[in-house]
């Protein structure tokens, strides 16, 4: 079983739409949780950390449910510039990062 | 604001050749990592170094060796390159157990 599972998509949404990505992780001892964004042929970059209480950064909202081992990312009012691959990342107790395979998003004009 | 610097950015090798990928970070991070990224597979950990002087195998270590030269530098060596090692390689670093990873720009390696 993979450490982190994500729906690969692709998600094709119109500008202004709201889109949600989900992710599950297998190790209940996982310590930290993140969403990364990766543009084509570029390195992954941190979008936001995910906290148990949920957190928001502008149009982006991340949620963590430790009981269900489930992480989500909500993007409101999608922009063309949001088109990218979104990676769910979990950090285990052994200091290793585990990556989902990524969810591809294309925002259409 | 260099962050994590990887060299080279691109490389073509013939089967059986060797090479070393270099990685350096200037953020005084304790942990460093080497990943490979292949289509449909996501990022897979090759080796990591939790702190200076230690290295550990990740998910796909076969065919690779690493050296944590000092706190700043973590190199990845391919002793005898194989076509299956054609991939994009990313180096990353992290300050502590709970903090995020910062990535280098990647090395696109093709083995022919």
Contacts between the chains, C-beta under 8 A, distances in Angstrom:
chain1	res1	chain2	res2	distance
A	8	B	40	8.0
A	31	B	97	6.4
A	31	B	98	6.0
A	32	B	97	7.8
A	32	B	98	4.9
A	32	B	99	7.4
A	32	B	100	7.7
A	34	B	100	5.5
A	42	B	105	7.5
A	42	B	106	7.6
A	43	B	90	6.0
A	43	B	103	4.0
A	43	B	104	6.4
A	43	B	105	5.4
A	43	B	106	5.4
A	44	B	43	7.3
A	44	B	90	7.5
A	44	B	101	8.0
A	44	B	103	5.4
A	45	B	103	7.2
A	46	B	100	4.9
A	46	B	101	7.8
A	46	B	102	7.7
A	49	B	100	6.4
A	87	B	42	7.6
A	87	B	43	7.5
A	89	B	101	7.7
A	91	B	97	7.5
A	91	B	98	7.2
A	95	B	31	5.7
A	95	B	48	7.4
A	95	B	50	5.0
A	95	B	94	7.7
A	95	B	97	5.6
A	96	B	33	7.9
A	96	B	45	6.2
A	96	B	48	6.3
A	96	B	58	7.0
A	97	B	33	6.9
A	97	B	45	7.4
A	97	B	92	7.5
A	97	B	94	7.6
A	97	B	101	5.5
A	99	B	35	7.9
A	99	B	42	5.0
A	99	B	43	4.2
A	99	B	44	8.0
A	100	B	42	6.3
A	101	B	40	6.7
A	101	B	41	6.9
A	101	B	42	3.8
A	102	B	42	6.2
